[in-house]
Amino acid sequence: MARAEVGDDVNGDDPTVIRLQEEVAGLLGMEAGLFVPSGTMSNAVAVRTHTQPGDEIIAEEQSHLYVYEGGGYAALSGCSIALLPGNHGLVNPTEVKKRIRKSAGSQSHFPNASLICLENTSNRGGGTCYSLDTLNEIGEIARENDCRIHLDGARLFNAVVATGNSAAELVAMFDSVSVCLSKGLGAPVGSVLVGTKPFIEEAHRWRKMFGGGMRQSGILAAAGLYALDHNLDRLKEDHQHARELAESIQVLHGLHISMDTVESNMVYIQTEESAVQWKQQLEEKGVLCFALGENTLRVVTHLHIDEEQIEQAGKVFTEISRK
């Protein structure tokens, strides 16, 4: 990062940012990319670029776009949202088709559903992954119903490792894709939005209006390039660590895990007693996690966690469960 060659990305001449955008677009089989400060901004820019105020977007009811992005789809894009029930965060193509409403033929009662948003892997689903067949089927539904389709691929490369499909295969049916460089890839900040050249040209305008233009951001882009060069293959270690931890926890009293959802680097744990109390006791012993709701803990493995720490975390869970 300290040695990064920089320019001014607001003027479009930062060579390191340009290289990052081209590399991510190439990995995903897309024409162009746009570096943005966060995944939330990347999704917001995508929604605004694809839609008009008054349109409706379709998303899973526990999706990051709906739960964790401050209602940006409404405030920034003027869109309503049709929520789908999910099976551990993953939506059924039939349900997607049922939710598509169009103004035409409704005497203008309905909004125009113009954008379908999916998330892969699903955060609130526990790190679950879509099958390629399901993605292709939803992509076909989008085309048949004149909808665009966007992927919140914050952890796309975890899905690549988990499914064995290439990134390009998993996004071929999408009009746009957001990829986080932080999360499992380990960069400190930043995401890249990819799509067609005309789409990215329009997205660039909205990035500017949303305050996402940065100057010598090649310093940050250099970290993203390092992550792509060094941290893609090692994601499988995170998945193995999550599986090992889940297996050690599922046998403990007062804790429950759906092992079939442990597909990537997340473990969602259902607690019989207060999740907040569990979180506090775990933190006192050096194990950090999130309490989501009254009885759910989220544990995430990443490149700073090694085998020894996984074993230690399992021992801490065991110790607390025996109290």
KEKE-3310 file (N, C-alpha, C; in steps of 0.2 Angstrom, whole numbers, plus 5000, padded with zeros to 4 digits):
npx = (5004:5010:5019:5011:5007:5000:4986:4973:4958:4946:4947:4949:4962:4970:4981:4982:4970:4963:4969:4964:4950:4949:4955:4946:4934:4938:4940:4927:4921:4915:4913:4917:4923:4920:4927:4923:4920:4913:4903:4890:4888:4891:4880:4870:4873:4871:4858:4852:4856:4851:4837:4821:4814:4800:4800:4800:4810:4816:4819:4827:4820:4829:4840:4856:4854:4842:4841:4852:4856:4851:4839:4842:4838:4826:4827:4837:4835:4821:4813:4801:4800:4799:4798:4805:4802:4815:4825:4836:4841:4842:4833:4818:4816:4803:4795:4801:4797:4783:4783:4785:4779:4770:4767:4760:4744:4738:4731:4739:4740:4750:4768:4782:4791:4807:4820:4829:4837:4850:4859:4875:4888:4875:4873:4864:4859:4868:4880:4877:4876:4871:4865:4872:4862:4850:4853:4854:4841:4834:4839:4834:4821:4821:4825:4814:4804:4807:4816:4831:4845:4854:4868:4873:4888:4896:4903:4907:4918:4919:4908:4913:4923:4916:4906:4913:4912:4917:4920:4916:4906:4897:4891:4887:4874:4870:4866:4874:4886:4892:4907:4916:4931:4936:4931:4932:4943:4952:4957:4958:4948:4935:4925:4921:4911:4904:4900:4892:4900:4892:4883:4892:4897:4886:4884:4896:4892:4882:4890:4898:4888:4883:4894:4905:4917:4934:4951:4967:4966:4972:4980:4972:4967:4978:4979:4968:4972:4982:4976:4968:4978:4984:4975:4964:4964:4966:4955:4948:4953:4948:4934:4936:4940:4928:4920:4926:4925:4911:4907:4913:4905:4892:4889:4887:4879:4864:4867:4864:4866:4863:4870:4870:4870:4882:4892:4902:4912:4905:4897:4882:4874:4862:4855:4850:4849:4851:4858:4865:4871:4879:4888:4895:4901:4909:4917:4924:4933:4941:4935:4928:4912:4896:4880:4865:4849:4839:4843:4853:4869:4883:4897:4912:4925:4941:4956:4965:4963:4969:4973:4976:4969:4956:4954:4956:4945:4934:4936:4933:4920:4915:4919:4911:4898:4897:4894)
npy = (4994:5006:5008:5010:5015:5030:5040:5051:5046:5052:5059:5049:5043:5035:5023:5011:5009:5008:4996:4987:4987:4982:4970:4963:4964:4956:4943:4940:4939:4951:4967:4979:4988:4996:5005:5006:5013:5004:4989:4992:5004:5000:4991:5001:5010:5001:4998:5011:5014:5004:5006:5016:5030:5024:5012:4994:4983:4966:4955:4944:4941:4942:4948:4957:4969:4973:4972:4978:4990:5002:5006:5011:5009:5014:5027:5033:5028:5028:5017:5004:4988:4971:4957:4941:4925:4915:4900:4897:4909:4908:4910:4903:4900:4899:4907:4919:4922:4924:4936:4946:4961:4971:4987:4989:4983:4983:4994:5004:5002:4994:4994:4995:4980:4980:4975:4961:4956:4946:4937:4930:4923:4919:4930:4931:4919:4910:4909:4902:4894:4897:4886:4882:4879:4884:4898:4900:4897:4908:4918:4916:4918:4932:4938:4934:4942:4955:4960:4967:4960:4959:4955:4954:4951:4950:4940:4932:4924:4915:4907:4902:4894:4885:4879:4875:4880:4892:4910:4917:4908:4908:4921:4923:4925:4937:4955:4965:4965:4965:4965:4962:4967:4966:4957:4940:4940:4949:4963:4980:4989:4993:4989:4982:4986:4978:4976:4979:4990:5002:5002:5003:5016:5024:5021:5026:5040:5040:5035:5047:5056:5050:5052:5044:5046:5045:5051:5049:5035:5023:5018:5011:5002:4995:4986:4978:4972:4965:4956:4948:4942:4934:4929:4921:4907:4902:4903:4892:4886:4894:4889:4876:4878:4883:4873:4863:4870:4871:4857:4854:4862:4858:4847:4852:4856:4866:4872:4874:4869:4870:4859:4857:4870:4875:4880:4888:4900:4903:4901:4899:4899:4893:4897:4891:4899:4917:4925:4936:4936:4924:4930:4940:4932:4924:4934:4938:4928:4929:4926:4932:4937:4939:4944:4940:4945:4937:4924:4919:4917:4923:4917:4919:4914:4918:4925:4928:4919:4904:4886:4883:4893:4890:4878:4882:4891:4882:4875:4885:4888:4875:4875:4886:4881:4871:4877)
npz = (5000:5004:4994:4983:4966:4962:4957:4953:4957:4956:4944:4936:4934:4942:4942:4949:4955:4943:4938:4948:4946:4933:4935:4944:4936:4925:4932:4935:4923:4917:4909:4914:4929:4945:4958:4975:4992:5001:5003:5005:4999:4986:4983:4985:4974:4963:4964:4962:4949:4941:4943:4943:4952:4962:4957:4960:4970:4972:4985:4997:5013:5024:5019:5017:5010:5014:5028:5034:5028:5030:5025:5012:4999:4998:5003:4994:4981:4980:4980:4982:4991:4988:4998:5000:5007:5014:5013:5024:5020:5006:4991:4983:4966:4961:4970:4968:4955:4958:4965:4956:4950:4939:4932:4920:4914:4926:4928:4933:4946:4952:4956:4946:4945:4944:4947:4953:4968:4974:4986:4989:4996:5008:5021:5033:5032:5036:5029:5018:5001:4984:4972:4956:4946:4952:4952:4938:4934:4941:4934:4921:4924:4927:4915:4907:4912:4910:4920:4928:4936:4951:4960:4977:4981:4992:4999:4988:4984:4993:4991:4978:4982:4990:4982:4971:4958:4946:4948:4938:4932:4942:4942:4929:4925:4930:4930:4936:4949:4965:4974:4989:4996:5008:5022:5020:5011:5016:5014:5020:5017:5005:4990:4974:4961:4947:4929:4914:4902:4899:4910:4921:4918:4920:4934:4939:4939:4949:4960:4962:4966:4978:4986:4985:4978:4978:4980:4980:4979:4976:4985:4994:4984:4981:4992:4989:4977:4982:4990:4981:4974:4984:4993:4989:4987:5000:5007:5008:5020:5030:5029:5032:5046:5051:5050:5059:5071:5072:5073:5085:5094:5092:5100:5113:5128:5128:5116:5099:5082:5065:5055:5041:5036:5037:5027:5023:5029:5041:5057:5063:5079:5089:5104:5120:5132:5135:5121:5122:5134:5133:5123:5130:5140:5132:5126:5137:5139:5128:5115:5101:5095:5087:5094:5088:5089:5102:5104:5096:5090:5080:5073:5065:5054:5049:5040:5050:5060:5067:5067:5080:5087:5084:5091:5104:5105:5104:5116:5125:5123:5127:5141:5146:5143:5153:5164)
capx = (5000:5014:5022:5006:5007:4993:4984:4967:4953:4940:4948:4949:4968:4974:4983:4981:4963:4961:4971:4960:4944:4950:4956:4940:4929:4940:4939:4920:4919:4912:4916:4920:4922:4920:4930:4919:4922:4910:4898:4883:4888:4891:4873:4866:4874:4868:4850:4850:4858:4846:4830:4819:4810:4793:4801:4800:4815:4814:4825:4825:4818:4834:4846:4859:4852:4835:4842:4858:4859:4848:4834:4845:4834:4820:4829:4842:4832:4814:4810:4798:4803:4795:4802:4804:4804:4821:4827:4842:4844:4842:4826:4816:4814:4795:4793:4804:4792:4777:4783:4786:4773:4771:4762:4756:4739:4736:4728:4744:4740:4756:4774:4786:4797:4813:4827:4830:4843:4852:4865:4879:4884:4870:4875:4860:4857:4873:4885:4874:4877:4866:4868:4872:4856:4845:4855:4852:4834:4831:4842:4830:4815:4822:4825:4807:4800:4810:4819:4838:4847:4860:4871:4877:4893:4901:4907:4906:4923:4918:4904:4917:4927:4911:4903:4918:4911:4921:4917:4912:4900:4892:4888:4885:4867:4868:4868:4879:4889:4896:4912:4919:4938:4937:4928:4937:4949:4957:4959:4956:4942:4933:4922:4921:4905:4905:4894:4893:4903:4887:4881:4897:4898:4881:4886:4901:4889:4879:4895:4900:4882:4883:4900:4910:4923:4940:4957:4973:4963:4976:4983:4967:4966:4983:4977:4963:4975:4986:4971:4966:4984:4987:4970:4958:4965:4967:4948:4946:4956:4942:4929:4938:4940:4922:4917:4929:4922:4904:4907:4915:4900:4885:4887:4887:4873:4862:4869:4861:4868:4861:4876:4869:4870:4889:4895:4908:4916:4901:4893:4876:4873:4856:4857:4844:4849:4852:4864:4870:4875:4884:4893:4899:4905:4914:4922:4929:4938:4945:4932:4923:4906:4890:4874:4860:4843:4839:4845:4857:4876:4886:4904:4915:4932:4945:4963:4968:4962:4973:4970:4976:4964:4949:4954:4955:4938:4930:4937:4930:4913:4914:4919:4905:4892:4896:4893)
capy = (5000:5012:5009:5010:5021:5033:5046:5054:5042:5056:5061:5043:5042:5032:5017:5005:5008:5005:4989:4983:4987:4978:4963:4960:4963:4950:4937:4939:4939:4957:4972:4985:4988:5003:5004:5010:5013:4999:4985:4995:5009:4997:4989:5007:5013:4997:4999:5017:5013:4999:5008:5023:5031:5021:5005:4989:4978:4960:4953:4939:4945:4943:4950:4962:4975:4975:4972:4981:4995:5008:5008:5015:5007:5019:5034:5035:5026:5029:5011:4999:4982:4965:4953:4934:4921:4911:4894:4899:4915:4907:4910:4899:4903:4900:4913:4925:4924:4926:4942:4951:4965:4976:4992:4987:4978:4984:5001:5008:5000:4990:4997:4990:4977:4980:4973:4956:4956:4940:4938:4924:4918:4923:4932:4929:4912:4907:4908:4897:4896:4895:4881:4886:4878:4889:4905:4900:4898:4914:4923:4916:4922:4939:4940:4933:4947:4961:4963:4966:4955:4961:4951:4956:4945:4952:4934:4928:4920:4910:4903:4899:4888:4880:4875:4872:4884:4898:4916:4919:4904:4910:4927:4924:4927:4944:4961:4968:4961:4969:4960:4965:4965:4965:4951:4934:4942:4952:4970:4984:4993:4993:4984:4983:4984:4976:4976:4981:4997:5007:5002:5006:5023:5027:5020:5031:5046:5039:5035:5054:5059:5047:5054:5039:5047:5046:5054:5044:5028:5018:5016:5006:4997:4990:4981:4974:4968:4960:4951:4944:4938:4930:4926:4918:4900:4901:4904:4885:4885:4897:4885:4870:4880:4884:4866:4860:4873:4869:4850:4854:4865:4856:4842:4855:4857:4872:4875:4870:4871:4866:4858:4858:4877:4877:4878:4892:4902:4906:4896:4902:4895:4894:4897:4891:4905:4923:4925:4942:4933:4920:4934:4943:4927:4922:4940:4938:4923:4931:4924:4938:4935:4944:4941:4942:4943:4935:4917:4918:4919:4922:4916:4920:4912:4922:4924:4929:4914:4898:4880:4883:4897:4886:4873:4886:4893:4876:4874:4891:4886:4869:4878:4890:4877:4867:4881)
capz = (5000:5004:4987:4977:4961:4963:4953:4956:4954:4954:4937:4932:4932:4947:4939:4953:4955:4936:4937:4952:4943:4927:4937:4946:4931:4922:4936:4935:4916:4916:4905:4918:4936:4949:4965:4980:4998:5005:5000:5006:4994:4980:4982:4984:4968:4959:4964:4959:4942:4938:4944:4943:4958:4961:4955:4966:4970:4975:4989:5002:5019:5029:5015:5019:5007:5017:5035:5036:5024:5032:5020:5007:4993:4998:5003:4989:4975:4979:4978:4987:4991:4989:5002:4999:5012:5011:5016:5026:5016:4999:4989:4978:4959:4960:4974:4964:4950:4961:4968:4951:4949:4934:4931:4914:4915:4933:4929:4937:4954:4954:4954:4941:4948:4939:4949:4958:4971:4977:4990:4989:5001:5012:5028:5039:5031:5039:5025:5013:4994:4979:4967:4949:4943:4955:4949:4931:4934:4943:4929:4916:4926:4927:4908:4904:4915:4909:4926:4929:4942:4954:4966:4983:4982:4997:5000:4982:4983:4998:4987:4974:4986:4993:4977:4966:4952:4945:4950:4931:4931:4947:4940:4922:4924:4933:4926:4940:4955:4970:4978:4995:4996:5015:5023:5020:5007:5021:5013:5025:5015:4998:4986:4967:4957:4940:4925:4907:4902:4900:4917:4925:4916:4924:4941:4941:4941:4956:4965:4964:4970:4984:4990:4985:4974:4982:4977:4979:4982:4974:4991:4996:4979:4981:4996:4986:4973:4986:4993:4975:4972:4989:4998:4986:4988:5007:5009:5010:5027:5034:5029:5037:5053:5053:5051:5065:5077:5073:5075:5092:5098:5091:5105:5119:5131:5127:5110:5093:5075:5059:5052:5034:5034:5038:5020:5021:5035:5046:5061:5067:5084:5093:5112:5124:5136:5132:5117:5124:5140:5130:5120:5135:5143:5127:5126:5143:5138:5121:5109:5099:5090:5087:5096:5083:5092:5108:5105:5090:5090:5074:5073:5058:5054:5044:5039:5057:5065:5065:5070:5087:5090:5083:5096:5110:5105:5106:5123:5129:5122:5132:5148:5147:5143:5159:5170)
cpx = (5004:5018:5018:5007:5000:4992:4978:4961:4947:4941:4949:4956:4973:4975:4982:4974:4960:4963:4966:4953:4944:4951:4950:4935:4931:4939:4931:4917:4914:4916:4920:4919:4922:4922:4926:4921:4919:4905:4891:4883:4887:4884:4869:4867:4871:4861:4848:4851:4853:4839:4828:4814:4803:4794:4801:4806:4813:4820:4822:4825:4824:4841:4849:4856:4846:4837:4847:4860:4854:4842:4836:4841:4828:4822:4833:4839:4825:4811:4807:4802:4798:4799:4800:4806:4810:4822:4835:4845:4843:4834:4825:4814:4807:4793:4796:4799:4785:4777:4784:4779:4775:4765:4757:4751:4736:4732:4732:4744:4747:4762:4777:4792:4802:4819:4826:4836:4844:4858:4869:4886:4879:4872:4870:4857:4863:4879:4883:4876:4872:4870:4868:4865:4850:4847:4853:4845:4831:4834:4837:4823:4815:4822:4818:4803:4802:4813:4827:4839:4854:4862:4875:4882:4898:4906:4907:4912:4923:4913:4908:4920:4922:4908:4907:4917:4915:4917:4913:4906:4895:4888:4886:4878:4865:4870:4873:4880:4893:4901:4916:4927:4940:4934:4934:4943:4954:4959:4956:4949:4941:4929:4922:4914:4906:4899:4896:4896:4898:4884:4886:4898:4892:4882:4891:4897:4885:4884:4897:4894:4882:4889:4905:4916:4929:4946:4962:4971:4967:4979:4979:4967:4972:4982:4973:4967:4979:4982:4969:4972:4986:4981:4964:4959:4964:4960:4946:4948:4950:4936:4930:4938:4933:4918:4919:4926:4915:4903:4909:4909:4894:4884:4886:4880:4871:4863:4866:4864:4865:4867:4876:4870:4878:4893:4901:4911:4912:4898:4888:4874:4866:4857:4850:4843:4851:4859:4868:4874:4881:4890:4897:4903:4911:4920:4927:4934:4942:4942:4927:4918:4901:4884:4868:4853:4844:4843:4850:4864:4879:4894:4907:4922:4935:4952:4967:4967:4965:4970:4970:4971:4957:4949:4953:4948:4933:4931:4933:4922:4911:4914:4913:4899:4891:4895:4886)
cpy = (5006:5013:5010:5016:5024:5039:5050:5051:5046:5058:5055:5041:5039:5025:5011:5004:5005:4998:4984:4982:4982:4971:4959:4959:4957:4943:4935:4939:4945:4962:4977:4984:4995:5002:5009:5009:5007:4995:4988:5000:5006:4994:4995:5010:5008:4998:5005:5017:5009:5002:5015:5024:5028:5014:5000:4984:4972:4957:4948:4943:4946:4945:4956:4969:4977:4976:4977:4987:5002:5011:5012:5014:5012:5026:5037:5033:5027:5023:5007:4993:4976:4959:4945:4930:4917:4905:4895:4904:4914:4907:4905:4902:4904:4906:4919:4927:4926:4933:4948:4954:4970:4981:4991:4982:4978:4990:5005:5007:4998:4995:4992:4987:4976:4977:4967:4956:4950:4941:4931:4925:4923:4924:4929:4922:4907:4905:4903:4899:4894:4890:4885:4885:4883:4896:4905:4901:4905:4919:4922:4919:4929:4941:4939:4938:4954:4964:4962:4962:4957:4956:4954:4950:4947:4946:4929:4923:4914:4905:4899:4893:4883:4876:4872:4875:4890:4904:4918:4915:4906:4917:4929:4927:4934:4950:4965:4964:4965:4963:4964:4962:4964:4958:4945:4936:4946:4959:4974:4987:4992:4987:4986:4981:4983:4975:4977:4988:5002:5008:5005:5014:5027:5026:5025:5038:5046:5038:5042:5057:5057:5049:5049:5040:5049:5048:5049:5037:5022:5014:5010:5000:4992:4985:4976:4969:4963:4954:4946:4940:4933:4926:4922:4910:4898:4901:4897:4883:4888:4892:4878:4872:4881:4877:4863:4863:4871:4862:4850:4857:4862:4850:4845:4856:4864:4876:4871:4873:4867:4865:4858:4865:4879:4875:4882:4894:4905:4900:4900:4897:4897:4893:4896:4896:4911:4923:4931:4940:4929:4925:4937:4938:4925:4928:4940:4933:4924:4928:4929:4935:4940:4940:4944:4940:4940:4928:4915:4921:4918:4922:4916:4918:4916:4921:4925:4924:4907:4892:4880:4887:4894:4881:4876:4889:4888:4874:4879:4889:4880:4871:4881:4886:4872:4871:4880)
cpz = (5000:4998:4981:4973:4961:4958:4957:4953:4953:4947:4933:4930:4937:4944:4943:4954:4948:4935:4942:4949:4937:4929:4940:4941:4927:4925:4935:4928:4914:4912:4909:4925:4939:4956:4970:4987:5002:5001:5000:5000:4987:4978:4981:4977:4962:4958:4961:4951:4938:4938:4943:4949:4957:4959:4961:4965:4974:4979:4994:5009:5024:5025:5018:5017:5011:5025:5037:5032:5025:5028:5014:5000:4992:4998:4997:4982:4974:4978:4984:4986:4992:4992:5001:5005:5009:5015:5018:5022:5009:4997:4983:4971:4959:4964:4971:4959:4952:4963:4962:4949:4943:4933:4926:4916:4922:4934:4933:4944:4956:4952:4949:4945:4943:4941:4954:4961:4975:4981:4991:4991:5005:5019:5033:5038:5034:5035:5019:5006:4990:4975:4960:4945:4945:4952:4942:4930:4936:4937:4923:4918:4925:4919:4905:4906:4915:4916:4926:4936:4945:4960:4971:4984:4987:4999:4994:4982:4988:4994:4981:4977:4988:4988:4971:4959:4952:4947:4943:4930:4936:4946:4933:4920:4927:4929:4930:4946:4959:4974:4983:4995:5003:5016:5023:5016:5011:5020:5019:5023:5008:4995:4979:4964:4950:4936:4918:4907:4902:4907:4921:4924:4920:4931:4943:4943:4948:4961:4967:4968:4977:4989:4990:4981:4979:4978:4976:4982:4980:4980:4994:4991:4979:4986:4993:4981:4976:4988:4987:4973:4977:4993:4996:4988:4995:5010:5012:5017:5032:5034:5033:5044:5055:5054:5057:5071:5078:5075:5083:5097:5098:5097:5112:5122:5130:5121:5104:5087:5070:5055:5044:5031:5034:5032:5019:5028:5040:5050:5065:5072:5088:5100:5115:5129:5132:5127:5119:5130:5137:5127:5125:5139:5138:5126:5132:5143:5131:5115:5107:5094:5091:5090:5092:5086:5099:5109:5099:5091:5083:5075:5066:5058:5048:5044:5045:5062:5062:5068:5077:5090:5089:5089:5103:5110:5107:5113:5127:5129:5127:5139:5150:5148:5149:5165:5173)
residu = (MET:ALA:ARG:ALA:GLU:VAL:GLY:ASP:ASP:VAL:ASN:GLY:ASP:ASP:PRO:THR:VAL:ILE:ARG:LEU:GLN:GLU:GLU:VAL:ALA:GLY:LEU:LEU:GLY:MET:GLU:ALA:GLY:LEU:PHE:VAL:PRO:SER:GLY:THR:MET:SER:ASN:ALA:VAL:ALA:VAL:ARG:THR:HIS:THR:GLN:PRO:GLY:ASP:GLU:ILE:ILE:ALA:GLU:GLU:GLN:SER:HIS:LEU:TYR:VAL:TYR:GLU:GLY:GLY:GLY:TYR:ALA:ALA:LEU:SER:GLY:CYS:SER:ILE:ALA:LEU:LEU:PRO:GLY:ASN:HIS:GLY:LEU:VAL:ASN:PRO:THR:GLU:VAL:LYS:LYS:ARG:ILE:ARG:LYS:SER:ALA:GLY:SER:GLN:SER:HIS:PHE:PRO:ASN:ALA:SER:LEU:ILE:CYS:LEU:GLU:ASN:THR:SER:ASN:ARG:GLY:GLY:GLY:THR:CYS:TYR:SER:LEU:ASP:THR:LEU:ASN:GLU:ILE:GLY:GLU:ILE:ALA:ARG:GLU:ASN:ASP:CYS:ARG:ILE:HIS:LEU:ASP:GLY:ALA:ARG:LEU:PHE:ASN:ALA:VAL:VAL:ALA:THR:GLY:ASN:SER:ALA:ALA:GLU:LEU:VAL:ALA:MET:PHE:ASP:SER:VAL:SER:VAL:CYS:LEU:SER:LYS:GLY:LEU:GLY:ALA:PRO:VAL:GLY:SER:VAL:LEU:VAL:GLY:THR:LYS:PRO:PHE:ILE:GLU:GLU:ALA:HIS:ARG:TRP:ARG:LYS:MET:PHE:GLY:GLY:GLY:MET:ARG:GLN:SER:GLY:ILE:LEU:ALA:ALA:ALA:GLY:LEU:TYR:ALA:LEU:ASP:HIS:ASN:LEU:ASP:ARG:LEU:LYS:GLU:ASP:HIS:GLN:HIS:ALA:ARG:GLU:LEU:ALA:GLU:SER:ILE:GLN:VAL:LEU:HIS:GLY:LEU:HIS:ILE:SER:MET:ASP:THR:VAL:GLU:SER:ASN:MET:VAL:TYR:ILE:GLN:THR:GLU:GLU:SER:ALA:VAL:GLN:TRP:LYS:GLN:GLN:LEU:GLU:GLU:LYS:GLY:VAL:LEU:CYS:PHE:ALA:LEU:GLY:GLU:ASN:THR:LEU:ARG:VAL:VAL:THR:HIS:LEU:HIS:ILE:ASP:GLU:GLU:GLN:ILE:GLU:GLN:ALA:GLY:LYS:VAL:PHE:THR:GLU:ILE:SER:ARG:LYS)
# end
